[in-house]
Amino acid sequence: MGIRLSDERYEEIKQIVVRMYEEYDISCVPINGFEIASKMDIKVIPYSAYPEATQKLLLKKSDDGFCLQLDTGEWYIYYNSKKGYGRINNTIMHEIGHVVLDHTEDSELAEKEVKFFAKFALAPPVLIHKLKLESPEEIAGIFKISYEAACNALSYYHKWLRYGDSEYTDYEEKILYLFSQAS
């Protein structure tokens, strides 16, 4: 089954996502990884910006995308532009997770953290609840995520309903407040 994050770490990551929303003024769905990367001064570059030989090398490194930090401190996210928008947006958010969570090396733990970061950041359960979404199709349509990501978000939402508190947490209240301002 691999590494499991502690409940405390999941809570920390959720709070980090909300601080990111606040800091970069993210307040409407769909939540756009490109917009957040731009506000964070992260350069986002499609593989297709390069000659075919270079694209093949990039694809060898990752079929979806990756990030790297230059010695100057600048961050770059490279992504496969041949994927669908939902998958690309997830990739961008996944890579933003590496930056925000301050990962310095690839590890199973780092991957587990950023997969959760992206899932939570792109479709927070409290917003799925507020919008009364009940199917993967509705979630994919509203949040502009892939069908697979929408199924994962729905499954996570059901866990949130089952195991969550009857009261909203402080960060859930913040999400509801932030996203109510845009409407």
C-alpha positions as CSV (number, residue, x, y, z in Angstrom):
1,M,0.0,0.0,0.0
2,G,3.0,2.3,0.4
3,I,3.4,5.4,2.6
4,R,0.3,6.9,4.3
5,L,0.3,10.5,5.4
6,S,-0.7,11.2,9.0
7,D,-4.0,12.9,9.6
8,E,-2.1,15.9,10.9
9,R,-0.2,16.2,7.6
10,Y,-3.4,16.0,5.6
11,E,-4.8,18.9,7.7
12,E,-1.5,20.9,7.3
13,I,-1.7,20.5,3.5
14,K,-5.4,21.6,3.5
15,Q,-4.4,24.7,5.4
16,I,-1.5,25.4,3.1
17,V,-3.9,25.2,0.1
18,V,-6.2,27.7,1.7
19,R,-3.3,30.1,2.5
20,M,-2.3,29.8,-1.2
21,Y,-5.9,30.7,-2.2
22,E,-5.8,33.7,0.1
23,E,-2.3,34.9,-0.9
24,Y,-3.0,34.6,-4.6
25,D,-6.6,35.8,-4.5
26,I,-8.1,32.5,-5.8
27,S,-11.9,32.7,-5.3
28,C,-13.8,31.2,-8.2
29,V,-14.2,27.8,-9.9
30,P,-12.8,26.3,-11.9
31,I,-9.5,26.7,-10.0
32,N,-6.8,27.3,-12.6
33,G,-3.3,26.0,-12.1
34,F,-2.0,28.3,-14.8
35,E,-3.4,31.4,-13.0
36,I,-1.8,30.3,-9.7
37,A,1.5,29.6,-11.3
38,S,1.5,33.0,-13.1
39,K,0.7,34.7,-9.8
40,M,3.6,32.8,-8.1
41,D,5.9,33.9,-10.9
42,I,6.4,30.3,-12.0
43,K,7.2,30.0,-15.7
44,V,4.9,27.3,-17.3
45,I,6.2,25.9,-20.6
46,P,4.6,23.2,-22.8
47,Y,6.7,20.5,-24.2
48,S,5.5,21.6,-27.7
49,A,7.6,24.8,-27.3
50,Y,10.6,22.7,-28.1
51,P,11.9,20.9,-31.2
52,E,10.7,17.3,-31.5
53,A,14.0,15.7,-30.3
54,T,13.8,17.8,-27.1
55,Q,10.1,16.9,-26.7
56,K,11.1,13.2,-26.7
57,L,13.6,13.8,-23.9
58,L,11.0,15.7,-21.9
59,L,8.5,12.8,-22.4
60,K,11.2,10.4,-21.1
61,K,11.5,12.5,-18.0
62,S,7.7,12.6,-17.5
63,D,4.7,11.8,-19.6
64,D,2.7,14.5,-17.8
65,G,5.1,17.2,-16.6
66,F,7.7,18.2,-14.0
67,C,9.1,21.3,-12.2
68,L,12.6,22.5,-11.6
69,Q,14.2,25.3,-9.8
70,L,17.2,27.2,-11.4
71,D,20.1,28.4,-9.4
72,T,18.6,31.8,-9.6
73,G,15.7,30.6,-7.6
74,E,13.3,30.8,-10.5
75,W,10.8,27.9,-10.9
76,Y,9.7,26.3,-14.2
77,I,6.9,23.9,-14.8
78,Y,7.1,21.9,-18.1
79,Y,4.0,20.0,-19.2
80,N,2.8,17.7,-22.0
81,S,0.4,19.9,-24.0
82,K,-1.0,16.9,-25.8
83,K,-3.0,15.8,-22.7
84,G,-6.6,17.1,-22.1
85,Y,-7.1,20.3,-20.2
86,G,-8.2,18.6,-17.0
87,R,-5.1,16.4,-16.9
88,I,-2.9,19.4,-17.7
89,N,-4.5,21.5,-15.0
90,N,-4.0,18.7,-12.5
91,T,-0.3,18.4,-13.6
92,I,0.3,22.1,-13.1
93,M,-1.4,22.0,-9.6
94,H,0.6,18.9,-8.8
95,E,3.9,20.7,-9.6
96,I,2.8,23.8,-7.8
97,G,2.3,21.5,-4.8
98,H,6.0,20.5,-5.0
99,V,6.9,24.2,-4.9
100,V,4.5,25.2,-2.2
101,L,5.3,22.2,0.0
102,D,9.0,23.0,-0.4
103,H,10.0,19.6,-1.7
104,T,13.7,19.3,-2.4
105,E,13.8,15.8,-3.7
106,D,11.7,13.2,-5.4
107,S,10.3,10.6,-3.0
108,E,7.2,8.4,-2.4
109,L,6.3,10.7,0.5
110,A,6.6,13.9,-1.7
111,E,4.4,12.3,-4.4
112,K,1.8,11.3,-1.9
113,E,1.7,14.9,-0.5
114,V,1.4,16.6,-3.9
115,K,-1.2,14.1,-5.2
116,F,-3.4,15.1,-2.2
117,F,-2.5,18.8,-2.6
118,A,-3.7,18.8,-6.2
119,K,-6.8,16.8,-5.5
120,F,-7.8,19.1,-2.6
121,A,-6.8,22.3,-4.3
122,L,-8.7,21.7,-7.6
123,A,-12.0,20.4,-6.0
124,P,-12.3,21.0,-2.3
125,P,-15.0,18.8,-0.7
126,V,-16.6,21.8,1.0
127,L,-17.2,23.5,-2.5
128,I,-18.6,20.2,-3.9
129,H,-21.0,20.2,-1.0
130,K,-21.9,23.9,-1.4
131,L,-22.6,23.5,-5.1
132,K,-24.6,20.3,-4.4
133,L,-22.7,18.3,-7.0
134,E,-23.5,14.6,-7.0
135,S,-21.8,12.9,-10.0
136,P,-18.3,12.8,-11.5
137,E,-19.7,14.4,-14.6
138,E,-21.0,17.4,-12.7
139,I,-17.7,17.8,-10.8
140,A,-15.6,17.4,-14.0
141,G,-17.8,20.1,-15.7
142,I,-17.8,22.7,-12.9
143,F,-14.2,22.2,-11.8
144,K,-12.8,21.5,-15.3
145,I,-10.9,18.4,-14.1
146,S,-10.6,15.1,-15.8
147,Y,-13.3,12.4,-15.3
148,E,-10.8,10.3,-13.4
149,A,-9.9,13.2,-11.1
150,A,-13.7,13.9,-10.7
151,C,-14.2,10.3,-9.6
152,N,-11.4,10.7,-7.0
153,A,-12.9,14.0,-5.9
154,L,-16.3,12.5,-5.5
155,S,-14.9,9.5,-3.5
156,Y,-13.0,11.9,-1.3
157,Y,-16.1,14.1,-0.8
158,H,-18.1,11.0,0.4
159,K,-15.3,10.2,2.9
160,W,-15.4,13.9,4.0
161,L,-19.2,13.6,4.5
162,R,-18.8,10.3,6.4
163,Y,-15.9,11.1,8.6
164,G,-15.8,14.8,8.8
165,D,-17.1,16.9,11.6
166,S,-20.6,18.3,11.5
167,E,-19.0,21.7,11.9
168,Y,-16.8,23.3,9.2
169,T,-13.2,23.7,10.1
170,D,-11.6,27.2,10.1
171,Y,-10.0,26.5,6.7
172,E,-13.3,25.2,5.2
173,E,-15.0,28.4,6.5
174,K,-12.3,30.4,4.7
175,I,-12.8,28.5,1.5
176,L,-16.6,29.2,1.6
177,Y,-15.9,32.9,2.4
178,L,-13.3,33.3,-0.4
179,F,-15.5,31.6,-3.0
180,S,-18.7,33.4,-2.0
181,Q,-17.0,36.8,-2.8
182,A,-16.7,36.0,-6.5
183,S,-20.4,35.2,-7.1
